[in-house]
Amino acid sequence: MESITTGLIINEVTTCIVALLFFLVAMIYKYLMNIAPTETSQRIYRYLFTAWIFFTLTYVLLFIRNLIMDETLNIWINKIDTALTAIGALFLYVFMGELFGTSKAKKIFTILGIGEAIIATAVYVGWPSFTTETSDYGVEVIPPQEVLIIVLALILLIIVLFVFTAIYLGMRTEKPELKRRITLVSTCYSIWWVFQLIEAGGILVTMLGGVGMIITRAILSILAFVIIYVWAGRTKFVEALKSIMHL
């Protein structure tokens, strides 16, 4: 049976909190989808709701995986976990396409998203030679070098595309308020994916230990709510929170 360490407790508590917060984010998007005044708004919120449901599931699986010592099962849960993240990212690609507004842009971003999801899932799930290593934070799954490079490239791609969206639409959009929303949301998503990269690589954990894990996951959670606040506006954001929490 796995020994309980301070690192494992920090890992499990923060994983549980992130999963709950991401689920709350998804529910806010669902509420906004239901009250959206136009078909386009409904589609955008539907894509965001679906993306954040998948991101929630990744942390639910991580919480479960941290409780399991079996190496083979750990590896397979980690593979499924990563596949769910890739599927969630697909819906963010579609969201980006909606921001551009043209049918051509929508098709391009949808194709990119589907390609990203297929490549990430096929490579991560199908590639052999995964290993595990036990640390104070639980069982860590270590993918082969080739898989890490491919996953890194795919995460960098979505970061670059969100930066491109922020710059390009920031210059082309005429309405000041819409320009501000698109620029800030796209920038926040690019930063969010940078911290997903930091989370996946355990960079701050290596540097700062448990504090690094707390910082990384706190930033991921805060950014998730900042994105909604910026995109939906303060009034709808507060209205959605009150409705969901029955205040």
N, C-alpha and C positions, 0 to 999 in steps of 0.2 A: 504493500500500500504506500502511496506517495506521502512523504513527510511534508507537514505543513510548515512553510517558511514565511518570513515576513514578505519576501518577494512574491510568493505565490498568492498571499492574501491581497497585496496591492494589485496584482494582476487581475484577480477574480473580482475584487470590489470595483475597480475602474472599468473592467470589461462589462460588468452588470450595469453600471451607471450609464456608460456610453450606449449600450443596447437600449436601455429605457429612454434615454434622451433622443436617440435616433428614431425610435418608434413614435415618440411624441412629435418629432419633426414630420414624420410620414403622416400622422393623423392631422396635423395642421394643414398640410398640403391637400389631404382628402377633404377637409372642411372647405378650404378655399376653392377646390374643384367644384364642390356642390353648389357654391353660391356664385361662381364665376358668371359674369353677364354675357360673355360671348363664347362661341364654339372654339375659337383660337385659345382663349384663356383656359377653357376647360381642358383642352388637349395639353397645354403646357403644364398645368397643375397635375394632370393625370400622369404625365411622364415623370414629373418630379416625385410624386407620391410613389410610383412604382420603383423608381431608383432607390428611394430611401427605405422602402420595405426590404429590398435586397441587401442594402448596407446594414440594416438592422439584423437581418438573418446571419450575416457574417460574424457579428459579435456574439450572437446567441450561440453559434457553433463554436466560436473561440472559447466561450465560457465553458461549454461542455467538454471541449478538447483538453482544457487545462485540468480537468478532473480525471482524465484517463491516462494510465501509464503504458498501456499496450502501444508499442511503436508502430505497428502496421496500421492500427485503427487511427492513431494520431495522424499519420501521413495521409490517409484517405480523407479524414475530416478536413485536414488542411487543404487538400486538393479541391474538395467540394466548396470550401470556404472561399477560395480564390476564384473559382468559377462563378460563384454568386456575385462577387465583387465586379467581375468582368461584365456580367449581365446587367448589373446596376449601372455601370459606366455606359453601356449601350444606350440606356434611356437618357443619359446626360448628353450624349452625342445628338440624339434626336431633339432634345431641348435646344441645343445650340442651333440646329437647323431651323427650328421654329423662330429663333431670334432673328435670323437673316430674312425670313419671310417669303423667300422665293421658292418655287417648286424645285428648281435646280439645286439650290443650297440644301434643301431638305433631303433630296435624294443622295447628294454627296455625303452629308453627315450621317445619314442612315446607313449607307454602304460602309463608311469608315467604322461606324459603331458595331455593325454586324461582323465586319472583318476582325476588329479588335477582340470581340467576344469569342469568336470562333478560334482565332489564333491562341489567345490566352488560355482558353479552356482545353483545347487540343494539346497544346504544349505542356501545360501544367499537370493535366490529368493523365495524359498518355506517356509522358517521359518517365523512364525508370530511374533507378539509382538515387532516390531520395534517402536521406539519412536523418537520424534524430540525435539530439544532445540534451541531456538533463542539466538544468540550471536552477538557481534559486527561484526563478519565475515560472517553472514548470518544464514540460517537455517541448523543446524547440525543434521544429522541422527545418532541415537544411536542404534546399533544392540544389541540384547540380549547377555548376557555373554557367552553363549554356542557358539554362532556364532563367536564372537570375538576370542575365543580360537581355533576354527577350522581354521579360516582364518590365525591366527598367525602361527599355525602349518604348513599350506601350504606355507606361505611365507618363513618360516624358512627352509622348505624342499628345495626350489629352491636355497636359499642362500647356504646351505650345499652342494648341488650338484654342484654348480658353484665353490665353494672352492675345492671340491674333484676333479673336472675337471682340475682346475689350478695345483693342486699338482700332481695328477696322470699322466696327459699328460705332465706336466712339467718335470717329471722324465723319462718318456718313449719315448718322441719324440726326435729323433736324430738330425734333422736339427735345428741348433741354431736359425735362424730367425723365423721359424715356431713355435718353442718352446716358444720364446719370445712373439710372437703374441698371442698364445693360453693362455699362463699364464697371460699376462696383461689383455686381453679381459675378461677372466673368472673372474679374480680378480675385474675388474671394474664392471662387471655385479653383482657380489655378493655385492659390496658396493652400487650399484644403488638400489638393492632390500632392503638393510638395510635402505636407505633413503626413499624408498617407504613405508616401515614400519613406519618410523618416520613421514612421511607425513600423512599416514592413521590414526595414533594415535594422531596427532596434538601435538607431544612431544615438539618440539622447539617453537611452537606457544604458548603453555602453559608457557614455560620458558621465552621466549623473546618477545612474542606478534607478531606484524606484521613483525618485523625484522626476527624472527624465520621462518615465512612463506616464506619470500624472500630468506633467506639463503637456506632452504630446497629445494625450487624449482630451485634456481640457481645451486645448486650442481647436481640435477637430470638432468638439461639441459646440463651442462658442461660435465658431465660424458657421456651423450648420444653422444656428438661429439667426445670426447676422444676415445670412443670405435671404432668409424668409422675410426678415424685417425690412431689408432694403427693397426686395422685389414686390412684396405685397403692401408695404407701407405700415406705419405705426397703427393706424386705426383698425385695419383688417387683422393685423398680427395679434393685437390685444383682444379683439373680438373672437378670433379663433381660439386663443388660449383660454379665455373665459368659458367659451362654449364646451370645449373638450374637458376642462377641469370642473365644469358645472358650478362656476363661481357666480 
